[in-house]
Structures are given as structure tokens and as C-alpha cells.
Amino acid sequence: MREAGTVSEEDQVLIARFHRGEEEAFDRLMARHMDKVFALAWGVLRNREDALDASQDVFIKLHGALAG
């Protein structure tokens, strides 16, 4: 089991591909983690639409951080 805050090898590859301009790599990264992010947001918010909005915000911020 990985420690919290560590990045898997597959995620590292996807991030590197994204940095090389492969936008679809970010889509794959998002797909790999969307269920976990949504589950966490749902657990806190207990509202589907709010949890979807929060999940979207997470990935928008991640995209900006990785692109920066």
C-alpha cells in the first residue's frame, strides 16, 4: 500500500506525458481518480450536485497546477 501523498508510477508517467503536451494524459489521470475524489466529496457534502462540482473544481485546480 502506498503512503498518503505519494504518486504511483502510472500517475508519474501520465503527468510526464501531460507536461510534454499530451492533453489526453490528463484525461486519463482524471479518469483514474474521479471515483475516489467524488467519494470523498460525497462523504463531506452529502449532495450529488455539490460533490460533482467539488470534484470538478479539484481537477481544474490540478490541471492548472500541473500546467503551471
mmCIF file as Biopython writes it, N, C-alpha, C and O atoms, coordinates in Angstrom:
data_model
#
loop_
_atom_site.group_PDB
_atom_site.id
_atom_site.type_symbol
_atom_site.label_atom_id
_atom_site.label_alt_id
_atom_site.label_comp_id
_atom_site.label_asym_id
_atom_site.label_entity_id
_atom_site.label_seq_id
_atom_site.pdbx_PDB_ins_code
_atom_site.Cartn_x
_atom_site.Cartn_y
_atom_site.Cartn_z
_atom_site.occupancy
_atom_site.B_iso_or_equiv
_atom_site.auth_seq_id
_atom_site.auth_asym_id
_atom_site.pdbx_PDB_model_num
ATOM 1   N N  . MET A ? 1  ? 0.843   -1.187 0.000   1.0 0.0 1  A 1 
ATOM 2   C CA . MET A ? 1  ? 0.000   0.000  0.000   1.0 0.0 1  A 1 
ATOM 3   C C  . MET A ? 1  ? 0.887   1.249  0.000   1.0 0.0 1  A 1 
ATOM 4   O O  . MET A ? 1  ? 1.883   1.322  0.720   1.0 0.0 1  A 1 
ATOM 5   N N  . ARG A ? 2  ? 0.506   2.220  -0.816  1.0 0.0 2  A 1 
ATOM 6   C CA . ARG A ? 2  ? 1.263   3.466  -0.889  1.0 0.0 2  A 1 
ATOM 7   C C  . ARG A ? 2  ? 0.947   4.359  0.299   1.0 0.0 2  A 1 
ATOM 8   O O  . ARG A ? 2  ? -0.142  4.303  0.870   1.0 0.0 2  A 1 
ATOM 9   N N  . GLU A ? 3  ? 1.921   5.182  0.658   1.0 0.0 3  A 1 
ATOM 10  C CA . GLU A ? 3  ? 1.702   6.179  1.695   1.0 0.0 3  A 1 
ATOM 11  C C  . GLU A ? 3  ? 0.874   7.308  1.114   1.0 0.0 3  A 1 
ATOM 12  O O  . GLU A ? 3  ? 0.938   7.584  -0.084  1.0 0.0 3  A 1 
ATOM 13  N N  . ALA A ? 4  ? 0.091   7.964  1.975   1.0 0.0 4  A 1 
ATOM 14  C CA . ALA A ? 4  ? -0.686  9.117  1.528   1.0 0.0 4  A 1 
ATOM 15  C C  . ALA A ? 4  ? 0.267   10.172 0.976   1.0 0.0 4  A 1 
ATOM 16  O O  . ALA A ? 4  ? 1.328   10.421 1.549   1.0 0.0 4  A 1 
ATOM 17  N N  . GLY A ? 5  ? -0.112  10.779 -0.120  1.0 0.0 5  A 1 
ATOM 18  C CA . GLY A ? 5  ? 0.696   11.825 -0.713  1.0 0.0 5  A 1 
ATOM 19  C C  . GLY A ? 5  ? 1.729   11.340 -1.709  1.0 0.0 5  A 1 
ATOM 20  O O  . GLY A ? 5  ? 2.414   12.155 -2.326  1.0 0.0 5  A 1 
ATOM 21  N N  . THR A ? 6  ? 1.861   10.027 -1.882  1.0 0.0 6  A 1 
ATOM 22  C CA . THR A ? 6  ? 2.799   9.521  -2.880  1.0 0.0 6  A 1 
ATOM 23  C C  . THR A ? 6  ? 2.081   9.382  -4.215  1.0 0.0 6  A 1 
ATOM 24  O O  . THR A ? 6  ? 0.859   9.243  -4.270  1.0 0.0 6  A 1 
ATOM 25  N N  . VAL A ? 7  ? 2.852   9.421  -5.274  1.0 0.0 7  A 1 
ATOM 26  C CA . VAL A ? 7  ? 2.296   9.346  -6.621  1.0 0.0 7  A 1 
ATOM 27  C C  . VAL A ? 7  ? 2.702   8.002  -7.226  1.0 0.0 7  A 1 
ATOM 28  O O  . VAL A ? 7  ? 3.876   7.631  -7.209  1.0 0.0 7  A 1 
ATOM 29  N N  . SER A ? 8  ? 1.718   7.280  -7.760  1.0 0.0 8  A 1 
ATOM 30  C CA . SER A ? 8  ? 2.017   5.982  -8.361  1.0 0.0 8  A 1 
ATOM 31  C C  . SER A ? 8  ? 2.873   6.154  -9.610  1.0 0.0 8  A 1 
ATOM 32  O O  . SER A ? 8  ? 2.945   7.233  -10.197 1.0 0.0 8  A 1 
ATOM 33  N N  . GLU A ? 9  ? 3.512   5.072  -9.994  1.0 0.0 9  A 1 
ATOM 34  C CA . GLU A ? 9  ? 4.344   5.105  -11.197 1.0 0.0 9  A 1 
ATOM 35  C C  . GLU A ? 9  ? 3.506   5.449  -12.433 1.0 0.0 9  A 1 
ATOM 36  O O  . GLU A ? 9  ? 3.939   6.227  -13.284 1.0 0.0 9  A 1 
ATOM 37  N N  . GLU A ? 10 ? 2.309   4.869  -12.528 1.0 0.0 10 A 1 
ATOM 38  C CA . GLU A ? 10 ? 1.443   5.173  -13.676 1.0 0.0 10 A 1 
ATOM 39  C C  . GLU A ? 10 ? 1.059   6.649  -13.702 1.0 0.0 10 A 1 
ATOM 40  O O  . GLU A ? 10 ? 1.031   7.268  -14.766 1.0 0.0 10 A 1 
ATOM 41  N N  . ASP A ? 11 ? 0.764   7.213  -12.535 1.0 0.0 11 A 1 
ATOM 42  C CA . ASP A ? 11 ? 0.432   8.639  -12.474 1.0 0.0 11 A 1 
ATOM 43  C C  . ASP A ? 11 ? 1.631   9.490  -12.874 1.0 0.0 11 A 1 
ATOM 44  O O  . ASP A ? 11 ? 1.468   10.496 -13.565 1.0 0.0 11 A 1 
ATOM 45  N N  . GLN A ? 12 ? 2.825   9.105  -12.453 1.0 0.0 12 A 1 
ATOM 46  C CA . GLN A ? 12 ? 4.033   9.835  -12.831 1.0 0.0 12 A 1 
ATOM 47  C C  . GLN A ? 12 ? 4.212   9.850  -14.343 1.0 0.0 12 A 1 
ATOM 48  O O  . GLN A ? 12 ? 4.580   10.873 -14.920 1.0 0.0 12 A 1 
ATOM 49  N N  . VAL A ? 13 ? 3.950   8.707  -14.988 1.0 0.0 13 A 1 
ATOM 50  C CA . VAL A ? 13 ? 4.053   8.624  -16.442 1.0 0.0 13 A 1 
ATOM 51  C C  . VAL A ? 13 ? 3.018   9.541  -17.092 1.0 0.0 13 A 1 
ATOM 52  O O  . VAL A ? 13 ? 3.334   10.258 -18.041 1.0 0.0 13 A 1 
ATOM 53  N N  . LEU A ? 14 ? 1.797   9.520  -16.590 1.0 0.0 14 A 1 
ATOM 54  C CA . LEU A ? 14 ? 0.744   10.372 -17.151 1.0 0.0 14 A 1 
ATOM 55  C C  . LEU A ? 14 ? 1.070   11.851 -16.975 1.0 0.0 14 A 1 
ATOM 56  O O  . LEU A ? 14 ? 0.834   12.655 -17.877 1.0 0.0 14 A 1 
ATOM 57  N N  . ILE A ? 15 ? 1.610   12.206 -15.821 1.0 0.0 15 A 1 
ATOM 58  C CA . ILE A ? 15 ? 1.984   13.606 -15.572 1.0 0.0 15 A 1 
ATOM 59  C C  . ILE A ? 15 ? 3.103   14.019 -16.526 1.0 0.0 15 A 1 
ATOM 60  O O  . ILE A ? 15 ? 3.064   15.117 -17.083 1.0 0.0 15 A 1 
ATOM 61  N N  . ALA A ? 16 ? 4.080   13.170 -16.717 1.0 0.0 16 A 1 
ATOM 62  C CA . ALA A ? 16 ? 5.172   13.477 -17.654 1.0 0.0 16 A 1 
ATOM 63  C C  . ALA A ? 16 ? 4.637   13.653 -19.074 1.0 0.0 16 A 1 
ATOM 64  O O  . ALA A ? 16 ? 5.043   14.572 -19.785 1.0 0.0 16 A 1 
ATOM 65  N N  . ARG A ? 17 ? 3.734   12.778 -19.480 1.0 0.0 17 A 1 
ATOM 66  C CA . ARG A ? 17 ? 3.134   12.907 -20.816 1.0 0.0 17 A 1 
ATOM 67  C C  . ARG A ? 17 ? 2.363   14.219 -20.935 1.0 0.0 17 A 1 
ATOM 68  O O  . ARG A ? 17 ? 2.437   14.893 -21.962 1.0 0.0 17 A 1 
ATOM 69  N N  . PHE A ? 18 ? 1.626   14.581 -19.890 1.0 0.0 18 A 1 
ATOM 70  C CA . PHE A ? 18 ? 0.884   15.844 -19.889 1.0 0.0 18 A 1 
ATOM 71  C C  . PHE A ? 18 ? 1.846   17.023 -20.026 1.0 0.0 18 A 1 
ATOM 72  O O  . PHE A ? 18 ? 1.570   17.964 -20.769 1.0 0.0 18 A 1 
ATOM 73  N N  . HIS A ? 19 ? 2.970   16.977 -19.317 1.0 0.0 19 A 1 
ATOM 74  C CA . HIS A ? 19 ? 3.962   18.047 -19.409 1.0 0.0 19 A 1 
ATOM 75  C C  . HIS A ? 19 ? 4.558   18.156 -20.813 1.0 0.0 19 A 1 
ATOM 76  O O  . HIS A ? 19 ? 5.023   19.223 -21.212 1.0 0.0 19 A 1 
ATOM 77  N N  . ARG A ? 20 ? 4.541   17.055 -21.555 1.0 0.0 20 A 1 
ATOM 78  C CA . ARG A ? 20 ? 5.029   17.081 -22.944 1.0 0.0 20 A 1 
ATOM 79  C C  . ARG A ? 20 ? 3.947   17.535 -23.919 1.0 0.0 20 A 1 
ATOM 80  O O  . ARG A ? 20 ? 4.172   17.554 -25.129 1.0 0.0 20 A 1 
ATOM 81  N N  . GLY A ? 21 ? 2.784   17.898 -23.404 1.0 0.0 21 A 1 
ATOM 82  C CA . GLY A ? 21 ? 1.731   18.436 -24.254 1.0 0.0 21 A 1 
ATOM 83  C C  . GLY A ? 21 ? 0.628   17.464 -24.624 1.0 0.0 21 A 1 
ATOM 84  O O  . GLY A ? 21 ? -0.248  17.803 -25.419 1.0 0.0 21 A 1 
ATOM 85  N N  . GLU A ? 22 ? 0.651   16.281 -24.074 1.0 0.0 22 A 1 
ATOM 86  C CA . GLU A ? 22 ? -0.385  15.285 -24.373 1.0 0.0 22 A 1 
ATOM 87  C C  . GLU A ? 22 ? -1.578  15.494 -23.435 1.0 0.0 22 A 1 
ATOM 88  O O  . GLU A ? 22 ? -1.626  14.933 -22.340 1.0 0.0 22 A 1 
ATOM 89  N N  . GLU A ? 23 ? -2.515  16.289 -23.870 1.0 0.0 23 A 1 
ATOM 90  C CA . GLU A ? 23 ? -3.677  16.639 -23.034 1.0 0.0 23 A 1 
ATOM 91  C C  . GLU A ? 23 ? -4.484  15.402 -22.633 1.0 0.0 23 A 1 
ATOM 92  O O  . GLU A ? 23 ? -5.062  15.365 -21.547 1.0 0.0 23 A 1 
ATOM 93  N N  . GLU A ? 24 ? -4.525  14.390 -23.505 1.0 0.0 24 A 1 
ATOM 94  C CA . GLU A ? 24 ? -5.293  13.180 -23.178 1.0 0.0 24 A 1 
ATOM 95  C C  . GLU A ? 24 ? -4.706  12.449 -21.969 1.0 0.0 24 A 1 
ATOM 96  O O  . GLU A ? 24 ? -5.405  11.665 -21.328 1.0 0.0 24 A 1 
ATOM 97  N N  . ALA A ? 25 ? -3.454  12.691 -21.654 1.0 0.0 25 A 1 
ATOM 98  C CA . ALA A ? 25 ? -2.852  12.086 -20.467 1.0 0.0 25 A 1 
ATOM 99  C C  . ALA A ? 25 ? -3.520  12.623 -19.207 1.0 0.0 25 A 1 
ATOM 100 O O  . ALA A ? 25 ? -3.701  11.887 -18.237 1.0 0.0 25 A 1 
ATOM 101 N N  . PHE A ? 26 ? -3.885  13.895 -19.217 1.0 0.0 26 A 1 
ATOM 102 C CA . PHE A ? 26 ? -4.607  14.454 -18.065 1.0 0.0 26 A 1 
ATOM 103 C C  . PHE A ? 26 ? -5.988  13.825 -17.962 1.0 0.0 26 A 1 
ATOM 104 O O  . PHE A ? 26 ? -6.458  13.525 -16.864 1.0 0.0 26 A 1 
ATOM 105 N N  . ASP A ? 27 ? -6.633  13.625 -19.098 1.0 0.0 27 A 1 
ATOM 106 C CA . ASP A ? 27 ? -7.945  12.967 -19.091 1.0 0.0 27 A 1 
ATOM 107 C C  . ASP A ? 27 ? -7.854  11.585 -18.452 1.0 0.0 27 A 1 
ATOM 108 O O  . ASP A ? 27 ? -8.730  11.195 -17.681 1.0 0.0 27 A 1 
ATOM 109 N N  . ARG A ? 28 ? -6.803  10.853 -18.771 1.0 0.0 28 A 1 
ATOM 110 C CA . ARG A ? 28 ? -6.598  9.518  -18.194 1.0 0.0 28 A 1 
ATOM 111 C C  . ARG A ? 28 ? -6.328  9.606  -16.693 1.0 0.0 28 A 1 
ATOM 112 O O  . ARG A ? 28 ? -6.836  8.799  -15.915 1.0 0.0 28 A 1 
ATOM 113 N N  . LEU A ? 29 ? -5.530  10.585 -16.298 1.0 0.0 29 A 1 
ATOM 114 C CA . LEU A ? 29 ? -5.250  10.805 -14.882 1.0 0.0 29 A 1 
ATOM 115 C C  . LEU A ? 29 ? -6.543  11.113 -14.125 1.0 0.0 29 A 1 
ATOM 116 O O  . LEU A ? 29 ? -6.784  10.586 -13.039 1.0 0.0 29 A 1 
ATOM 117 N N  . MET A ? 30 ? -7.356  11.964 -14.711 1.0 0.0 30 A 1 
ATOM 118 C CA . MET A ? 30 ? -8.638  12.317 -14.096 1.0 0.0 30 A 1 
ATOM 119 C C  . MET A ? 30 ? -9.538  11.091 -13.993 1.0 0.0 30 A 1 
ATOM 120 O O  . MET A ? 30 ? -10.170 10.878 -12.958 1.0 0.0 30 A 1 
ATOM 121 N N  . ALA A ? 31 ? -9.604  10.292 -15.038 1.0 0.0 31 A 1 
ATOM 122 C CA . ALA A ? 31 ? -10.441 9.095  -15.029 1.0 0.0 31 A 1 
ATOM 123 C C  . ALA A ? 31 ? -9.990  8.113  -13.945 1.0 0.0 31 A 1 
ATOM 124 O O  . ALA A ? 31 ? -10.815 7.458  -13.309 1.0 0.0 31 A 1 
ATOM 125 N N  . ARG A ? 32 ? -8.676  8.020  -13.742 1.0 0.0 32 A 1 
ATOM 126 C CA . ARG A ? 32 ? -8.142  7.102  -12.718 1.0 0.0 32 A 1 
ATOM 127 C C  . ARG A ? 32 ? -8.567  7.500  -11.305 1.0 0.0 32 A 1 
ATOM 128 O O  . ARG A ? 32 ? -8.684  6.642  -10.430 1.0 0.0 32 A 1 
ATOM 129 N N  . HIS A ? 33 ? -8.798  8.790  -11.078 1.0 0.0 33 A 1 
ATOM 130 C CA . HIS A ? 33 ? -9.017  9.268  -9.710  1.0 0.0 33 A 1 
ATOM 131 C C  . HIS A ? 33 ? -10.402 9.855  -9.446  1.0 0.0 33 A 1 
ATOM 132 O O  . HIS A ? 33 ? -10.719 10.187 -8.304  1.0 0.0 33 A 1 
ATOM 133 N N  . MET A ? 34 ? -11.221 9.986  -10.468 1.0 0.0 34 A 1 
ATOM 134 C CA . MET A ? 34 ? -12.516 10.647 -10.295 1.0 0.0 34 A 1 
ATOM 135 C C  . MET A ? 34 ? -13.378 9.968  -9.235  1.0 0.0 34 A 1 
ATOM 136 O O  . MET A ? 34 ? -13.979 10.654 -8.409  1.0 0.0 34 A 1 
ATOM 137 N N  . ASP A ? 35 ? -13.451 8.642  -9.238  1.0 0.0 35 A 1 
ATOM 138 C CA . ASP A ? 35 ? -14.314 7.949  -8.272  1.0 0.0 35 A 1 
ATOM 139 C C  . ASP A ? 35 ? -13.885 8.226  -6.837  1.0 0.0 35 A 1 
ATOM 140 O O  . ASP A ? 35 ? -14.732 8.431  -5.968  1.0 0.0 35 A 1 
ATOM 141 N N  . LYS A ? 36 ? -12.593 8.235  -6.581  1.0 0.0 36 A 1 
ATOM 142 C CA . LYS A ? 36 ? -12.098 8.496  -5.225  1.0 0.0 36 A 1 
ATOM 143 C C  . LYS A ? 36 ? -12.372 9.934  -4.806  1.0 0.0 36 A 1 
ATOM 144 O O  . LYS A ? 36 ? -12.783 10.193 -3.675  1.0 0.0 36 A 1 
ATOM 145 N N  . VAL A ? 37 ? -12.144 10.858 -5.719  1.0 0.0 37 A 1 
ATOM 146 C CA . VAL A ? 37 ? -12.381 12.272 -5.411  1.0 0.0 37 A 1 
ATOM 147 C C  . VAL A ? 37 ? -13.868 12.500 -5.166  1.0 0.0 37 A 1 
ATOM 148 O O  . VAL A ? 37 ? -14.251 13.178 -4.212  1.0 0.0 37 A 1 
ATOM 149 N N  . PHE A ? 38 ? -14.700 11.932 -6.029  1.0 0.0 38 A 1 
ATOM 150 C CA . PHE A ? 38 ? -16.148 12.091 -5.847  1.0 0.0 38 A 1 
ATOM 151 C C  . PHE A ? 38 ? -16.597 11.469 -4.525  1.0 0.0 38 A 1 
ATOM 152 O O  . PHE A ? 38 ? -17.408 12.061 -3.812  1.0 0.0 38 A 1 
ATOM 153 N N  . ALA A ? 39 ? -16.086 10.293 -4.192  1.0 0.0 39 A 1 
ATOM 154 C CA . ALA A ? 39 ? -16.486 9.626  -2.946  1.0 0.0 39 A 1 
ATOM 155 C C  . ALA A ? 39 ? -16.119 10.481 -1.732  1.0 0.0 39 A 1 
ATOM 156 O O  . ALA A ? 39 ? -16.892 10.580 -0.779  1.0 0.0 39 A 1 
ATOM 157 N N  . LEU A ? 40 ? -14.962 11.084 -1.773  1.0 0.0 40 A 1 
ATOM 158 C CA . LEU A ? 40 ? -14.573 11.953 -0.666  1.0 0.0 40 A 1 
ATOM 159 C C  . LEU A ? 40 ? -15.484 13.173 -0.588  1.0 0.0 40 A 1 
ATOM 160 O O  . LEU A ? 40 ? -15.945 13.540 0.492   1.0 0.0 40 A 1 
ATOM 161 N N  . ALA A ? 41 ? -15.743 13.799 -1.733  1.0 0.0 41 A 1 
ATOM 162 C CA . ALA A ? 41 ? -16.630 14.967 -1.759  1.0 0.0 41 A 1 
ATOM 163 C C  . ALA A ? 41 ? -18.037 14.586 -1.302  1.0 0.0 41 A 1 
ATOM 164 O O  . ALA A ? 41 ? -18.668 15.327 -0.550  1.0 0.0 41 A 1 
ATOM 165 N N  . TRP A ? 42 ? -18.521 13.445 -1.749  1.0 0.0 42 A 1 
ATOM 166 C CA . TRP A ? 42 ? -19.847 12.973 -1.332  1.0 0.0 42 A 1 
ATOM 167 C C  . TRP A ? 42 ? -19.892 12.766 0.188   1.0 0.0 42 A 1 
ATOM 168 O O  . TRP A ? 42 ? -20.861 13.146 0.845   1.0 0.0 42 A 1 
ATOM 169 N N  . GLY A ? 43 ? -18.850 12.171 0.728   1.0 0.0 43 A 1 
ATOM 170 C CA . GLY A ? 43 ? -18.791 11.917 2.162   1.0 0.0 43 A 1 
ATOM 171 C C  . GLY A ? 43 ? -18.860 13.187 2.994   1.0 0.0 43 A 1 
ATOM 172 O O  . GLY A ? 43 ? -19.397 13.185 4.102   1.0 0.0 43 A 1 
ATOM 173 N N  . VAL A ? 44 ? -18.321 14.259 2.464   1.0 0.0 44 A 1 
ATOM 174 C CA . VAL A ? 44 ? -18.334 15.537 3.172   1.0 0.0 44 A 1 
ATOM 175 C C  . VAL A ? 44 ? -19.630 16.296 2.906   1.0 0.0 44 A 1 
ATOM 176 O O  . VAL A ? 44 ? -20.235 16.836 3.833   1.0 0.0 44 A 1 
ATOM 177 N N  . LEU A ? 45 ? -20.055 16.341 1.656   1.0 0.0 45 A 1 
ATOM 178 C CA . LEU A ? 45 ? -21.159 17.221 1.249   1.0 0.0 45 A 1 
ATOM 179 C C  . LEU A ? 45 ? -22.540 16.571 1.280   1.0 0.0 45 A 1 
ATOM 180 O O  . LEU A ? 45 ? -23.540 17.249 1.515   1.0 0.0 45 A 1 
ATOM 181 N N  . ARG A ? 46 ? -22.599 15.267 1.044   1.0 0.0 46 A 1 
ATOM 182 C CA . ARG A ? 46 ? -23.872 14.523 1.030   1.0 0.0 46 A 1 
ATOM 183 C C  . ARG A ? 46 ? -24.908 15.110 0.070   1.0 0.0 46 A 1 
ATOM 184 O O  . ARG A ? 46 ? -26.113 15.078 0.323   1.0 0.0 46 A 1 
ATOM 185 N N  . ASN A ? 47 ? -24.396 15.649 -1.043  1.0 0.0 47 A 1 
ATOM 186 C CA . ASN A ? 47 ? -25.261 16.176 -2.090  1.0 0.0 47 A 1 
ATOM 187 C C  . ASN A ? 47 ? -24.572 15.904 -3.412  1.0 0.0 47 A 1 
ATOM 188 O O  . ASN A ? 47 ? -23.434 16.325 -3.623  1.0 0.0 47 A 1 
ATOM 189 N N  . ARG A ? 48 ? -25.260 15.196 -4.310  1.0 0.0 48 A 1 
ATOM 190 C CA . ARG A ? 48 ? -24.639 14.754 -5.553  1.0 0.0 48 A 1 
ATOM 191 C C  . ARG A ? 48 ? -24.112 15.906 -6.392  1.0 0.0 48 A 1 
ATOM 192 O O  . ARG A ? 48 ? -22.966 15.873 -6.839  1.0 0.0 48 A 1 
ATOM 193 N N  . GLU A ? 49 ? -24.931 16.917 -6.611  1.0 0.0 49 A 1 
ATOM 194 C CA . GLU A ? 49 ? -24.516 18.041 -7.461  1.0 0.0 49 A 1 
ATOM 195 C C  . GLU A ? 49 ? -23.352 18.799 -6.845  1.0 0.0 49 A 1 
ATOM 196 O O  . GLU A ? 49 ? -22.418 19.186 -7.547  1.0 0.0 49 A 1 
ATOM 197 N N  . ASP A ? 50 ? -23.404 19.014 -5.529  1.0 0.0 50 A 1 
ATOM 198 C CA . ASP A ? 50 ? -22.295 19.700 -4.864  1.0 0.0 50 A 1 
ATOM 199 C C  . ASP A ? 50 ? -21.018 18.866 -4.933  1.0 0.0 50 A 1 
ATOM 200 O O  . ASP A ? 50 ? -19.929 19.409 -5.119  1.0 0.0 50 A 1 
ATOM 201 N N  . ALA A ? 51 ? -21.151 17.553 -4.785  1.0 0.0 51 A 1 
ATOM 202 C CA . ALA A ? 51 ? -19.986 16.670 -4.855  1.0 0.0 51 A 1 
ATOM 203 C C  . ALA A ? 51 ? -19.408 16.658 -6.266  1.0 0.0 51 A 1 
ATOM 204 O O  . ALA A ? 51 ? -18.188 16.639 -6.430  1.0 0.0 51 A 1 
ATOM 205 N N  . LEU A ? 52 ? -20.257 16.669 -7.277  1.0 0.0 52 A 1 
ATOM 206 C CA . LEU A ? 52 ? -19.768 16.745 -8.660  1.0 0.0 52 A 1 
ATOM 207 C C  . LEU A ? 52 ? -19.042 18.067 -8.907  1.0 0.0 52 A 1 
ATOM 208 O O  . LEU A ? 52 ? -17.976 18.086 -9.523  1.0 0.0 52 A 1 
ATOM 209 N N  . ASP A ? 53 ? -19.619 19.171 -8.426  1.0 0.0 53 A 1 
ATOM 210 C CA . ASP A ? 53 ? -18.984 20.484 -8.580  1.0 0.0 53 A 1 
ATOM 211 C C  . ASP A ? 53 ? -17.630 20.521 -7.876  1.0 0.0 53 A 1 
ATOM 212 O O  . ASP A ? 53 ? -16.650 21.023 -8.426  1.0 0.0 53 A 1 
ATOM 213 N N  . ALA A ? 54 ? -17.582 19.989 -6.660  1.0 0.0 54 A 1 
ATOM 214 C CA . ALA A ? 54 ? -16.327 19.977 -5.903  1.0 0.0 54 A 1 
ATOM 215 C C  . ALA A ? 54 ? -15.283 19.124 -6.615  1.0 0.0 54 A 1 
ATOM 216 O O  . ALA A ? 54 ? -14.111 19.495 -6.678  1.0 0.0 54 A 1 
ATOM 217 N N  . SER A ? 55 ? -15.706 17.989 -7.148  1.0 0.0 55 A 1 
ATOM 218 C CA . SER A ? 55 ? -14.780 17.114 -7.876  1.0 0.0 55 A 1 
ATOM 219 C C  . SER A ? 55 ? -14.228 17.827 -9.102  1.0 0.0 55 A 1 
ATOM 220 O O  . SER A ? 55 ? -13.033 17.753 -9.387  1.0 0.0 55 A 1 
ATOM 221 N N  . GLN A ? 56 ? -15.097 18.511 -9.818  1.0 0.0 56 A 1 
ATOM 222 C CA . GLN A ? 56 ? -14.663 19.258 -10.995 1.0 0.0 56 A 1 
ATOM 223 C C  . GLN A ? 56 ? -13.657 20.334 -10.591 1.0 0.0 56 A 1 
ATOM 224 O O  . GLN A ? 56 ? -12.653 20.531 -11.275 1.0 0.0 56 A 1 
ATOM 225 N N  . ASP A ? 57 ? -13.919 21.024 -9.493  1.0 0.0 57 A 1 
ATOM 226 C CA . ASP A ? 57 ? -13.001 22.059 -9.013  1.0 0.0 57 A 1 
ATOM 227 C C  . ASP A ? 57 ? -11.623 21.483 -8.699  1.0 0.0 57 A 1 
ATOM 228 O O  . ASP A ? 57 ? -10.602 22.103 -8.995  1.0 0.0 57 A 1 
ATOM 229 N N  . VAL A ? 58 ? -11.600 20.297 -8.101  1.0 0.0 58 A 1 
ATOM 230 C CA . VAL A ? 58 ? -10.327 19.642 -7.783  1.0 0.0 58 A 1 
ATOM 231 C C  . VAL A ? 58 ? -9.507  19.441 -9.051  1.0 0.0 58 A 1 
ATOM 232 O O  . VAL A ? 58 ? -8.314  19.742 -9.079  1.0 0.0 58 A 1 
ATOM 233 N N  . PHE A ? 59 ? -10.148 18.931 -10.100 1.0 0.0 59 A 1 
ATOM 234 C CA . PHE A ? 59 ? -9.401  18.636 -11.317 1.0 0.0 59 A 1 
ATOM 235 C C  . PHE A ? 59 ? -9.043  19.888 -12.104 1.0 0.0 59 A 1 
ATOM 236 O O  . PHE A ? 59 ? -8.028  19.907 -12.800 1.0 0.0 59 A 1 
ATOM 237 N N  . ILE A ? 60 ? -9.851  20.922 -12.006 1.0 0.0 60 A 1 
ATOM 238 C CA . ILE A ? 60 ? -9.491  22.201 -12.631 1.0 0.0 60 A 1 
ATOM 239 C C  . ILE A ? 60 ? -8.238  22.755 -11.959 1.0 0.0 60 A 1 
ATOM 240 O O  . ILE A ? 60 ? -7.323  23.227 -12.634 1.0 0.0 60 A 1 
ATOM 241 N N  . LYS A ? 61 ? -8.202  22.695 -10.635 1.0 0.0 61 A 1 
ATOM 242 C CA . LYS A ? 61 ? -7.024  23.195 -9.906  1.0 0.0 61 A 1 
ATOM 243 C C  . LYS A ? 61 ? -5.805  22.334 -10.171 1.0 0.0 61 A 1 
ATOM 244 O O  . LYS A ? 61 ? -4.696  22.852 -10.305 1.0 0.0 61 A 1 
ATOM 245 N N  . LEU A ? 62 ? -5.996  21.034 -10.246 1.0 0.0 62 A 1 
ATOM 246 C CA . LEU A ? 62 ? -4.882  20.126 -10.544 1.0 0.0 62 A 1 
ATOM 247 C C  . LEU A ? 62 ? -4.318  20.432 -11.929 1.0 0.0 62 A 1 
ATOM 248 O O  . LEU A ? 62 ? -3.103  20.507 -12.108 1.0 0.0 62 A 1 
ATOM 249 N N  . HIS A ? 63 ? -5.198  20.606 -12.898 1.0 0.0 63 A 1 
ATOM 250 C CA . HIS A ? 63 ? -4.768  20.913 -14.260 1.0 0.0 63 A 1 
ATOM 251 C C  . HIS A ? 63 ? -3.916  22.179 -14.260 1.0 0.0 63 A 1 
ATOM 252 O O  . HIS A ? 63 ? -2.846  22.223 -14.868 1.0 0.0 63 A 1 
ATOM 253 N N  . GLY A ? 64 ? -4.406  23.203 -13.569 1.0 0.0 64 A 1 
ATOM 254 C CA . GLY A ? 64 ? -3.650  24.463 -13.503 1.0 0.0 64 A 1 
ATOM 255 C C  . GLY A ? 64 ? -2.304  24.306 -12.819 1.0 0.0 64 A 1 
ATOM 256 O O  . GLY A ? 64 ? -1.307  24.886 -13.249 1.0 0.0 64 A 1 
ATOM 257 N N  . ALA A ? 65 ? -2.281  23.521 -11.751 1.0 0.0 65 A 1 
ATOM 258 C CA . ALA A ? 65 ? -1.034  23.303 -11.016 1.0 0.0 65 A 1 
ATOM 259 C C  . ALA A ? 65 ? -0.020  22.534 -11.859 1.0 0.0 65 A 1 
ATOM 260 O O  . ALA A ? 65 ? 1.170   22.851 -11.852 1.0 0.0 65 A 1 
ATOM 261 N N  . LEU A ? 66 ? -0.488  21.542 -12.572 1.0 0.0 66 A 1 
ATOM 262 C CA . LEU A ? 66 ? 0.419   20.742 -13.406 1.0 0.0 66 A 1 
ATOM 263 C C  . LEU A ? 66 ? 0.875   21.514 -14.634 1.0 0.0 66 A 1 
ATOM 264 O O  . LEU A ? 66 ? 1.997   21.328 -15.104 1.0 0.0 66 A 1 
ATOM 265 N N  . ALA A ? 67 ? 0.014   22.376 -15.153 1.0 0.0 67 A 1 
ATOM 266 C CA . ALA A ? 67 ? 0.355   23.136 -16.357 1.0 0.0 67 A 1 
ATOM 267 C C  . ALA A ? 67 ? 1.287   24.303 -16.034 1.0 0.0 67 A 1 
ATOM 268 O O  . ALA A ? 67 ? 2.036   24.773 -16.890 1.0 0.0 67 A 1 
ATOM 269 N N  . GLY A ? 68 ? 1.226   24.764 -14.777 1.0 0.0 68 A 1 
ATOM 270 C CA . GLY A ? 68 ? 1.980   25.939 -14.357 1.0 0.0 68 A 1 
ATOM 271 C C  . GLY A ? 68 ? 3.424   25.773 -14.408 1.0 0.0 68 A 1 
ATOM 272 O O  . GLY A ? 68 ? 4.164   26.700 -14.076 1.0 0.0 68 A 1 
#
